[in-house]
Amino acid sequence: MLRTSLDSLPASRIREVANAALGRDDIVKFWFGEGDLPTPEFIRAAAKQALDAGETFYNHNLGIAELRQAIADYASKLHGVRIESDRIAVTSAGVNALSLIAQALFDPGDRVAIVTPVWPNLTSIPRIMGAEVVRVPLACRDGVWSLDLQKLIDAAAPGTRAVLVNSPNNPTGWTMPQADWEALLAHCRRHGIWLVSDDAYERLVYTGAPHAPGVLARIEDGERFISANTFSKSWTMTGWRLGWLIAPSRFVADFGKLVEFNTSCAPPFVQRAGIVAIRDGDPLIRDTVARLKRSRDLLVQRLRALPGVEAAAPPGAMYLFFRIPGRSDDSLAFAKDLVTRSGLGLAPGIAFGAEGEGYLRWCFAATEALIEQGVERLARHLR
């Protein structure tokens, strides 16, 4: 009944695991990409105030002016370069930004190179538009993920429409080195290829740096580069569905048409919360990164103490992508067995593409007590 490009899309394997435990309240859940804390009160209060003030009407397709300016100021300060607000578009979530970018850029048959394994939405969205997705797999050795940059450059041959990079990466935590970003940007500039950076986790790095490596600071207005971002992860706002993109001003000027035909606009009271979050949220981000680092280190330490488990601390994002050779080789079957028999909810690696088979993804955005409980359930299951 669906178009061919839709009918061939894979269903969510994470949802399949979750459905195996539907209705149970004894599951310890680490399968979805969100933390266990609610959005902080100072952000919630801004939305309440806007609702009480009656801000419930349509607004500008590209976002209210105050939020676009706040994002421009934030990105300018973070990356040390002046970014004007006419390069900002507000969207109804980061995934909405990625979907609209695909609608704006991709015609059927366009070639799009993407680093994998990756969040399945990133590879499925271009396919919805009829584009040809070329997967460029990361390699893993002793739990550490790396990219053969030459393979990505070879995949982005002249005539390629776009290269999509998610760094820090979901699910592996891999983070592209600065030198690789520079070489990739030079290649894309040389051949007129769009470079799209999914920056959802750019603040969640554990090196002490304020953000992950990237090239936004080197981009002039008018270049074929787009940064897609979200309030979900760094500001603990997954349920708010608010995101943005930074793109050439001429691109943004036309982009409003696509927003109009999709969602019309992001809710104004949600945008008011976004203004407060991005203006006053740096202490929250620092606390979040410190908390995630503690949880990451604890999880890696506990898992590596279990017989047969291969795990290494990821440099970014909020996930540990690990394997148990001989046990997790069929990751979907293992994850379903794990949740039904031991009450531990993890994401199967196959959910992120064939490159992820044999692995499991554990979201460590949780309290240390909950992580301890989860590890004990895994240990019991393996015994």
N, C-alpha and C positions, 0 to 999 in steps of 0.2 A: 504493500500500500504506500510505502514511503519512497521518496527519490532514492536512486541507487546510492548516492553519496551518503545518505542518512541510514539506509537499511544495513549498510556494511559496518556501521560504527559499533564498536564493542560496548556491551553493557558494563556497568561498574562492578568490578570484582570485589571492591571493598564493600559495596552494598550487599553483594551476595553473601559475604561472610557475616555482615551485620544481620541480614535476614535469617541466617541459620540460628541466631539467638534471639529472634523476635519475641518480645513479651517477657523476657527474663530480666529480673532486676538485680541479679547477682554477678553481672559481668563487670570486670575491670577493663575499661575501654581506653585503648591507645591508638585506635585505627584512624580517626579523623584528624585533620590538621588544624586543631585549635586547642587552646589551653583550658585549664579547669577553673580559672578565675573569671568573674564577670568584669565587664567594662568598668573602669574606675568611676567613682561618684562625680568627680569634677566634669567629666565628659557627659555623663548621663544628665547632670543638672542643666547643661547648656541646651540639650534637646527638650527637656521639660519646660524650660523658660520660653523656648521658641514656640512650643505647642500652646502654652498659656497665653502667649502673645498673638495667637491665631495665625502662625505661619504655616498654613496648610494648603496653600494655593500653588498653581503652576509657577515656575520661575524660568530663567533663561536656560536654553538647551545646554549651554556649555558650563553651567553652574553659576551660582551667585558671585558677584564681583569680589566680595570680601574673601570668599574661600579661594578663588583663583589667585588672588593676590597673596594670600597667606601661603599657598602651596609654592608660588613663585619665590617668595621670600625664603621659605624653608629650604627649597632645593638649591637656591643661590648660595645660602650660607653653608649648607652641608657640603656642596661640591666646589665652592670657591670660584664661582663664575656667575655672571649676571644673567638670569633667565627672566624674561618679561612675561607678564600674565597672559599675553595674547598667544603664548605657546602652550597654555594649560587648558585642558578640557576635563571637567568633572564627569564621572560616570557612576552608574549604579553598580559598584563593585569592580574589583580588579579584573575578574573574568569577563565582565561586560566590556571593559576597555579592550581586552584581547579580542573579543568577538567582533566589536565594532572596527578595530584595526583590520581584521581579516576581511570584513565586508568592504572596507575602503580600498584595500590593496589587491585582493586576489581575484583573478578570473579563473574559470575552469581551465585546467591544464598547466597553470603556473607552477613552477618548481620552488619548493620551500624546504630549506635544510634546517634540521632541528637536532640539537644535542639531546641524546637519550641515555638511560631511562629518564622519564620525566612525567610530571603530572599529566594524566591522560587528556585533559581538556586542551592542553597546548598542541598536541598532535591531531586531535579530533576537529578542532575549530577550523583549520585550513581545509580539511577534507570535506567539511560541510559545504564549503564554498566551491568544491570541485578541484581544489589544488592537489598537486602531487607532492606528498610528503616524503622527503629523503631523511631517514634516520641515521644519525652519526653517533655510534655508541661510545660511551666512556669505557675505560678499562679499569679493572679492580685487581689490586695485588695486596694481599694481607689486610683487606678491609679498607684500603686507601684508594680513592677513585681519582682518575686522571684522564685528560683528553689528549689524543694525538691531534694537534692542531692542523697538521697537514691533511689529515683525513677530512676535517671540516672544510678546509679551503678547497680541497679537491671536489667535495660534494657541492660547494657553492661555485660551480663553474660559471663562466660568462653566460648570461641569459637567465640565471637564477633570479627569481623575483625578490626573495627575502631569506635572511638567516634569522632564526629565533634562538635565543640563548636565555635559559633560566639559571641565574647564578646569584647567590647560593641556590643550589639545586634541590628541588623536591623530586625524588625522595632521598638522594644520596648525601646531601650536604656539601657536595663538591663545589668549589668556588674557583672561577676562572682567574688565573694569574694576570696581573696587569700587562705583562709583556704580550700575552696571548690576545688580550683585548686590543692592544695597539695594532698588532699584526692583522687581526681580523678586520678592524676598522679600515686599515689601509687597503686591504683586499676589496672590501665592499665599496669603498670610495672609487677605487680604480675601475670597477666594473658596473657601477651604478646600481648596486644591490641594496635594498632596504635592510638595515640592521635593527631588529626589534629586541629590546632587552626587557625580560620579565623580571622586575626588580622587587617582587613581593617581599623578599627576605633580605634586602640590601642592608638593613640595620642589624640583622641578627648574625653577627660574626663574633668570633671568640679570640681574636688576636689583639684586642685593645684598640683597633682602628674604629673610627666613627661610622664607617660604612664599608661595604665590600668593594673590591677593585671594579673599575668601569671606565667608560670614556665620555660620560655626559659632560664633563668639564671641558672636553676638547671639541664639542659639537657647536658649529655655528648655525644660526637660524637659516633654514632653507636646505640643510643637509638631510639625506635620507636615513634618519635615525629617529626611533621612537622608544621612549621609556614608558612602560606600563607599570603602575603601582597601585597599592591598596592600603586602606586603613586597617585591614583585618588583623594582621599578624603583629606588627610592632606596637600598635595602640590597643590591642585586645578588643577588637571591634568586629569579630567575624559576622555576627548577626545583623550588623547595621547596613551592609551592602553598599559601601562607598569606596570609590577608587578614583584614579586620575591618570592622565597621560601627559607626557611632555613631547611635543612634536613640532615640526616646522609651522610657523604662524599661518602660512597659506593652507597647509593641510588642516589645521584646527578651524580655520574660517569655514571650510566646506564640511568639516566633521559634524557641525551642529545639525546638518540635515539628517545624518544617520541617527543621531540621538533622538531627533524628533520622530523618526519613523520606527524607533524601537521602544524607548521608554519615555520620551518627551523631555524628562529631566529627572535628576535625583531629588528626593524629597527635601524641601527646604529646612525642616527641623533637624534632619540628619546632617545636612551640610553645616548647620550651626554647631552641632557637636563636633564636626570635623575641624572647624576653625579653631575651637578651643583645644582640641587634641593636638593639632599640628603646631599651634602657637606655644602651648604650655606643657607639651608632653615629653620633653627630653628627659626629665627625671624618671618618668615612667619607663621609657625605653632603656635607660641605664639599669634600672632595677630589674626589668624583664630579662635583659641580656645576662646579668649576674645570676639571676635565678635559673635561667636555662642552662648556663654553664655548669652550675652545681649539679643540676639534675642530669645533664649529659655525662659528666664525669662519674657520677654515682652509677648510672646505668651501665656505662662501659666497663667499669670496674667489676660490677656484679655479674655481668654477662660473661666476661672473659674468665671468670672463676668457674663457670659451668663447663663440664667436659664436652668438647666437640663444637663449642660456639666460637665463631670467628667474628670479631667486632673491633672497630677502631673509631676513635673520636672524630666526628666530622668537623670541619672548620667553620661551617655555617649552617643556617636554617635551624630547624627544630626537630629533626628526625635522625634516628639511627637506622641505617640500612645494613642489616647483618644477615648471616647465614649459618645454618647448622648442617654441614655436608652429610648426606645420607639420610637426613630427616626432613629437611625443608626443600628437597629437590623439586617436588610438586607443591609449590607454595600455596596454591589455592586450597588443595586438599588438606595440607597441614594446618593452615589457618582456620579452616572450618572445623577440623577435628579439635584443635586447640580451644576454640571458643565453646564448642558443645560439651567437651569432656572436662575442661579445666577452667572455663569461665574467663579466659584471657583473650581480649580482642585486639588483634594486630592486623595490619594491612598486608595482603600477599604481594610479593614482588611482581608477579605477573600483571598486576593491575597497572603497572607503569611501563608495560611493553615487554617484549620477549627478552630484552636485555636484563630485565629485573627478575627473571625466573630463578628460583632457588633462594631468593632473599625474602626477608620480612622487614616491614617498616614499622618502627616503634616511635610514636610521637612522644618526646620527652618533656613536653610543656605541661608538667604535672608536679604535684608535691612529691617530695622525696619519700614520704610514707607510702604514697600510692605506687611509686616505682618499686619500692621494696616489696610490696604486696604482689605486684605483677611479676617480678623476677622469681619470687617464691612459687608462684603458680606455674611458671615455665619450668622451673627446676623440678617440681613435682610431676609435671607432665612428662618430662624427659626421663625421669626415673621409672 
